[in-house]
Amino acid sequence: MFFALVQDKKWIKRLKDNLEEHRLLHPTLKITQVGDWTRIPLSQCSESDIPELVRQHSTIVEEEEPQKTDSKLQPKLKYSVYPPMALIVSGQQVDEQSVQSLLSINVTHVAINSPIKDATDVVRRPKIIPVHGDFGPEPTLESINNPTESDFDAAFWATCVQHGVHQTWAPRYTMFSRGNIKEKNRVLTQFNNQQVISDSIVVDLYAGIGYFSLCYAMQHPTLVLCWEINPWSVEGFARGAKRNGINVRVIRHGEPFQPLQNDRIVIFLEDNCYAVERLSKLTSLPQFQQTPISHINMGLLPDCRLAWGQAMKIAALSPQKTVLHVHENVAADQIESYSLQCADELAKGQPGCSTEHLHTERVKTFAPGVWHVVMDISATNPIS
Ligand SMILES: C[S@@+](CC[C@H](N)C(=O)[O-])C[C@H]1O[C@@H](n2cnc3c(N)ncnc32)[C@H](O)[C@@H]1O
């Protein structure tokens, strides 16, 4: 039988109603909570009968019809399911029985997550402890820094669908932060009101596996241009983009970039300090001279200050206003004053450009009294 695994709570009722309308909601089995997923049981049907809305906003898994005793096996563990993997929150006792019960919810890989301890690790490399399943070869310095196609092929890749956007990553090499779902929702539903995304260029200076870039790409900009230094994130991002049916190209450092008609996402595998140079060349091409740079995403924690100057130079290339999305960990009692100060400091970095603080979003608590915030700051070049 099939189950729909739903992670985004706001979709649960709509998907349940939709299944009911199609007479596909299981008449006796209950909807249950599995880690942070809601598991909706479907009546007997073939996969092609499952409505499009349900497919788009859930992960469909096929499992044996549960026996009554199964509920006793449900572990009390805290974990997340990223098909086909269950990732157990660190610091818990994990025994064979709990692993077996996780395997019974149709995952094939189980690992224990441990937090990124090194705050200076800019590429945010994760540390997972594989417990069950083939997670691919143990990373080596060479495979981490200079992966080959065969390293990519041998690695284990996990997936997650949020707001209908597929994301892919190799858990041994890059992290996935499900806590950013709130910010992804803002990208999808609110950023277009700040500055229109369609027919514009969007820039992501810390693209990672693309969870923000993909949300922009869904809104039909002319191009999403991304910078990322971790080759594993770039590979995951490219795989994720293809999974979403979005055309993607990877340009390595030193390779020239000639835009092509069907480019949608271009990922530069290099430091974002080269972004200004790349964008100056692009915006001097006749076909891009009038294309606004609508949004610049800057998603690095604890702060992205190193890219502030670059971001303002990029905004100055735009014929219309650009909205910068500045991520930072900020003490709760300083958020308002710091946001205004941030807008002033950014303006000072690009004489002639004016800035305006539009909004500050509290994404999640980072530590007691400290919030991961995103400051939306518009930058306008006087000649625009
Ligand atoms: C917090 S993660 C961003 C998460 C991202 N939104 C995603 O979808 O995965 C920050 C990313 O910035 C990358 N990074 C850090 N410094 C960079 C730099 N100077 N240039 C380009 N990428 C950088 C890291 O490798 C990491 O993937």
Ligand as a Chemical Component Dictionary entry (heavy atoms), coordinates in Angstrom:
data_LIG
# 
_chem_comp.id                   LIG 
_chem_comp.type                 NON-POLYMER 
_chem_comp.pdbx_formal_charge   0 
_chem_comp.three_letter_code    LIG 
# 
loop_
_chem_comp_atom.comp_id 
_chem_comp_atom.atom_id 
_chem_comp_atom.alt_atom_id 
_chem_comp_atom.type_symbol 
_chem_comp_atom.charge 
_chem_comp_atom.model_Cartn_x 
_chem_comp_atom.model_Cartn_y 
_chem_comp_atom.model_Cartn_z 
_chem_comp_atom.pdbx_ordinal 
LIG C1  C1  C 0  24.794 27.860 5.109  1  
LIG S1  S1  S 1  25.340 27.205 3.601  2  
LIG C2  C2  C 0  24.142 27.798 2.493  3  
LIG C3  C3  C 0  23.021 26.952 2.411  4  
LIG C4  C4  C 0  22.364 27.053 1.069  5  
LIG N1  N1  N 0  21.330 28.024 1.061  6  
LIG C5  C5  C 0  21.949 25.670 0.590  7  
LIG O1  O1  O 0  21.012 25.529 -0.184 8  
LIG O2  O2  O -1 22.595 24.688 0.932  9  
LIG C6  C6  C 0  26.633 28.275 3.111  10 
LIG C7  C7  C 0  27.288 27.838 1.823  11 
LIG O3  O3  O 0  28.186 28.853 1.407  12 
LIG C8  C8  C 0  29.341 28.246 0.839  13 
LIG N2  N2  N 0  30.410 29.263 0.906  14 
LIG C9  C9  C 0  31.066 29.716 2.009  15 
LIG N3  N3  N 0  31.931 30.695 1.667  16 
LIG C10 C10 C 0  31.811 30.885 0.321  17 
LIG C11 C11 C 0  32.428 31.772 -0.610 18 
LIG N4  N4  N 0  33.348 32.648 -0.225 19 
LIG N5  N5  N 0  32.063 31.711 -1.907 20 
LIG C12 C12 C 0  31.117 30.813 -2.318 21 
LIG N6  N6  N 0  30.502 29.936 -1.475 22 
LIG C13 C13 C 0  30.835 29.977 -0.174 23 
LIG C14 C14 C 0  29.547 27.015 1.704  24 
LIG O4  O4  O 0  30.275 26.019 1.022  25 
LIG C15 C15 C 0  28.108 26.579 1.986  26 
LIG O5  O5  O 0  27.650 25.634 1.053  27 
# 
loop_
_chem_comp_bond.comp_id 
_chem_comp_bond.atom_id_1 
_chem_comp_bond.atom_id_2 
_chem_comp_bond.value_order 
_chem_comp_bond.pdbx_ordinal 
LIG C1  S1  SING 1  
LIG S1  C2  SING 2  
LIG S1  C6  SING 3  
LIG C2  C3  SING 4  
LIG C3  C4  SING 5  
LIG C4  N1  SING 6  
LIG C4  C5  SING 7  
LIG C5  O1  DOUB 8  
LIG C5  O2  SING 9  
LIG C6  C7  SING 10 
LIG C7  O3  SING 11 
LIG C7  C15 SING 12 
LIG O3  C8  SING 13 
LIG C8  N2  SING 14 
LIG C8  C14 SING 15 
LIG N2  C9  SING 16 
LIG N2  C13 SING 17 
LIG C9  N3  DOUB 18 
LIG N3  C10 SING 19 
LIG C10 C11 SING 20 
LIG C10 C13 DOUB 21 
LIG C11 N4  SING 22 
LIG C11 N5  DOUB 23 
LIG N5  C12 SING 24 
LIG C12 N6  DOUB 25 
LIG N6  C13 SING 26 
LIG C14 O4  SING 27 
LIG C14 C15 SING 28 
LIG C15 O5  SING 29 
# 
